[in-house]
Every structure is written in C-alpha cells, then in structure tokens.
Amino acid sequence: MLRINRTRNVLLSLAAALAFSGNAAATVTVGGFPYEETSRAGTQDLKLNGAGVRYKLIFQVYSAGLYLNEKKKTPAEVYALPGAKRMRLVMQRTVNAEEFGQAFLTGIQQNTDQAERTRLAEPLAKFGQLFTTVPELKKGDTIAIDFVPGQGTVIQINGKQAAEPIAEPAFYTMLLKIWLGDKPADAKLKNALLGDAGAP
C-alpha cells in the first residue's frame, strides 16, 4: 500500500508539473503583461502572429499582439488573409481616451489616401464616437479589435463590447494599417507584430 501511495504521489506531482509547464508555454510576456499563444474571435481559434510594445519617445504606451488563423510575415499577406483576426492592446499607462482616439485617427490618415477615407467615412465616424463614451484608458486596460466574418469589426474594452459592429470588411484593413502600414505608429512594433523575434 505504501508503494502504491508513493507511486500515486509521484504521478500526481508529475501531472502538476506538466500542467504548470504547459500553462507557462501557452503565454508570452510583452511589456509586463501576458499574451496567450492562442485566442478566439467569434467562433475561430487564432494564433499569436507576433507582439511588441508601442513607444512614444521613450515611454511605453501600450503592448500589442496580432492574432491570425495562420502565421503571416508581410502586411499584404495579413490584409488578404480570410477569416477572423484580432489586435489585442494592453495599456502600459493611463491615457485620456480622446487623445488615444486622435492617435488612432492620425494613424489612419497617415496610412490611407483620401479616396479610401471618403469611401469609409461612415464607419470612421462610428469609430470616432467610440472614444467619446470612455473617459480614459487606465494601465492594464485591454482593447480587443476583432474582425469577425459575418459581423465585421467588433471592439471590446476589458472584455465588454464597446460599440455596435462595423460591417465593412475594408474598415478592419484600414485599422490594421495603423500598425502595419507604410507609416506605422511604431516601426519596431510593426516588425514584432509580423513575427520578427529580434524586435524588442
């Protein structure tokens, strides 16, 4: 009986160790916050394509992770990939939501042409209104910007849907250009999102 108990205890300890190591391998830490290697948008399971930190001067603003249904290395491949996508942001400091929204709109303006912005003026206006409903974003707050087939762009703040979905698929690509466009918010972050292991 003693030998059986010892064997059982060894097996239980081994199972616990394996479970712990599995959990550790399932996340990466970016800017002090964990990013799971897999995530789910709508009904689709996604993989972490890459993650990094957005800097403004020397200050960390937020960390970001891009989730896709298969790994991609170029912006064009990311834009063209069918299915669900997710950009997950975790705030590294408290920011006025109006200021944060303006930074988003500036990123869109720098990475799209006038014709594209005119064509998507209505969803852009809806997106801009989102930041009038939230006074500020605090350190540790999370923003999930999902593309869900059949719904469009779905935005969640701290796990709660923040606005009605924006149906136009092209609008999600417009948002991705903030980070992946020719004039990204942070060039090193762009590289990190595209899976550059050497990017800080």
C-alpha positions in Angstrom: 0.0 0.0 0.0 2.9 2.4 0.8 4.5 1.7 -2.6 1.1 2.4 -4.3 0.7 5.7 -2.4 4.2 6.8 -3.3 3.6 5.9 -7.0 0.4 7.9 -7.0 2.1 10.9 -5.3 4.8 10.8 -7.9 2.3 10.6 -10.8 0.3 13.5 -9.3 3.4 15.6 -8.9 4.5 14.9 -12.5 1.0 15.7 -13.8 1.0 19.0 -11.9 4.5 19.9 -13.2 3.4 19.1 -16.8 0.3 21.2 -16.3 2.3 24.1 -15.0 4.9 23.9 -17.8 2.1 23.7 -20.3 0.5 26.9 -19.0 3.9 28.7 -18.9 4.4 27.8 -22.6 1.0 29.0 -23.5 1.7 32.6 -22.9 4.4 35.2 -23.7 5.0 38.3 -21.6 5.1 41.6 -23.5 5.6 44.9 -21.6 4.9 43.1 -18.4 1.6 41.6 -19.5 0.8 38.1 -20.6 -0.3 37.3 -24.2 -1.8 33.9 -24.8 -0.4 32.0 -27.7 -3.9 31.3 -28.9 -7.1 33.3 -28.7 -10.6 33.2 -30.1 -12.5 35.7 -32.2 -16.1 34.8 -33.0 -16.0 31.0 -33.5 -12.5 30.8 -34.8 -9.3 29.9 -33.0 -6.4 32.2 -33.7 -2.6 32.0 -33.1 -0.4 34.8 -31.9 1.4 36.1 -35.0 3.6 38.5 -33.1 3.6 41.0 -30.2 5.5 44.1 -29.1 5.4 47.4 -27.4 4.3 50.8 -28.8 6.7 53.5 -27.7 6.2 57.3 -27.9 9.6 58.9 -27.4 11.0 56.8 -24.5 7.6 56.0 -22.9 5.7 52.7 -23.3 2.1 53.5 -24.4 0.6 50.0 -24.9 1.6 46.5 -25.8 0.0 44.9 -28.8 -0.5 41.4 -30.2 -1.7 40.3 -33.6 -3.7 37.1 -33.8 -4.4 35.3 -37.1 -5.6 31.8 -38.2 -2.2 31.2 -39.7 1.2 32.9 -39.4 2.0 35.7 -41.9 5.1 37.8 -42.4 4.0 40.7 -44.6 1.3 43.3 -44.3 -0.2 42.3 -47.7 -0.5 38.7 -46.5 -2.2 39.8 -43.3 -4.7 42.0 -45.1 -5.5 39.3 -47.7 -5.9 36.5 -45.2 -9.6 35.4 -44.9 -11.3 34.6 -41.7 -11.2 36.2 -38.2 -8.4 38.4 -36.9 -7.6 40.1 -33.6 -5.4 43.0 -32.5 -5.1 43.0 -28.7 -3.8 46.0 -26.9 -2.9 46.3 -23.2 -2.4 49.8 -21.9 1.0 50.5 -20.3 -0.1 53.8 -18.8 -3.2 55.8 -18.3 -4.3 57.8 -21.3 -7.1 60.2 -22.0 -9.5 58.3 -24.4 -9.9 61.4 -26.6 -6.1 61.6 -27.0 -5.9 57.9 -27.7 -8.7 58.1 -30.3 -7.0 61.0 -32.0 -3.8 59.0 -32.3 -5.8 56.2 -34.0 -7.3 58.7 -36.5 -3.9 60.2 -37.2 -2.5 56.7 -37.9 -5.4 56.1 -40.3 -4.8 59.4 -42.1 -1.1 58.7 -42.5 -1.6 55.3 -44.0 -4.6 55.7 -46.3 -5.5 58.0 -49.2 -8.4 60.5 -49.4 -10.4 58.2 -51.6 -10.3 55.4 -49.1 -11.2 57.6 -46.2 -14.1 59.1 -48.2 -15.4 55.7 -49.1 -15.3 54.6 -45.4 -16.4 57.9 -43.9 -19.4 56.4 -42.1 -17.6 53.6 -40.3 -14.8 56.1 -39.5 -17.4 58.4 -37.8 -18.8 55.4 -35.8 -15.3 54.5 -34.7 -14.5 58.1 -33.6 -17.7 58.2 -31.5 -16.4 55.1 -29.5 -13.8 57.3 -27.8 -16.4 59.8 -26.6 -18.1 57.0 -24.4 -14.9 56.2 -22.4 -13.3 59.0 -20.4 -9.9 57.3 -20.1 -8.0 54.1 -20.6 -6.0 53.0 -17.5 -2.9 51.0 -17.2 -3.8 47.3 -17.6 -7.0 48.0 -19.6 -7.3 45.7 -22.6 -8.7 46.6 -26.0 -9.6 43.7 -28.4 -10.2 44.8 -32.0 -11.6 41.8 -33.8 -12.7 41.1 -37.4 -15.4 38.5 -37.2 -16.8 37.2 -40.5 -20.5 37.9 -40.8 -20.3 40.8 -38.3 -17.3 43.0 -39.2 -15.2 44.9 -36.8 -16.0 44.2 -33.1 -14.3 46.2 -30.4 -14.2 45.1 -26.8 -12.8 47.1 -23.8 -11.9 44.9 -20.8 -13.9 42.1 -22.3 -17.1 44.1 -22.9 -18.3 45.0 -26.4 -17.9 48.8 -26.6 -19.9 49.6 -29.7 -22.0 48.1 -32.5 -20.0 46.0 -35.0 -18.8 47.9 -38.1 -19.8 45.7 -41.0 -17.5 46.9 -43.8 -14.5 44.4 -44.1 -12.3 47.1 -45.6 -12.6 49.1 -42.4 -10.7 46.4 -40.5 -7.8 46.6 -43.0 -7.8 50.4 -42.6 -7.4 49.9 -38.8 -4.6 47.3 -39.3 -2.7 49.9 -41.4 -2.2 52.0 -38.2 0.3 49.3 -37.1 1.3 47.6 -40.4 1.1 50.5 -42.9 3.9 52.3 -44.7 4.0 54.9 -41.8 3.2 52.7 -38.8 2.6 54.0 -35.3 5.9 52.3 -34.3 8.3 50.6 -36.9 9.7 48.2 -34.3 6.2 47.3 -33.2 5.3 46.6 -36.8 8.2 44.2 -37.2 7.3 42.5 -33.9 3.7 42.0 -35.0 4.9 40.4 -38.2 6.8 37.8 -36.2 10.3 39.3 -36.0 11.8 37.6 -33.0 14.6 40.1 -32.8 12.2 43.1 -32.4 12.0 44.4 -28.9 
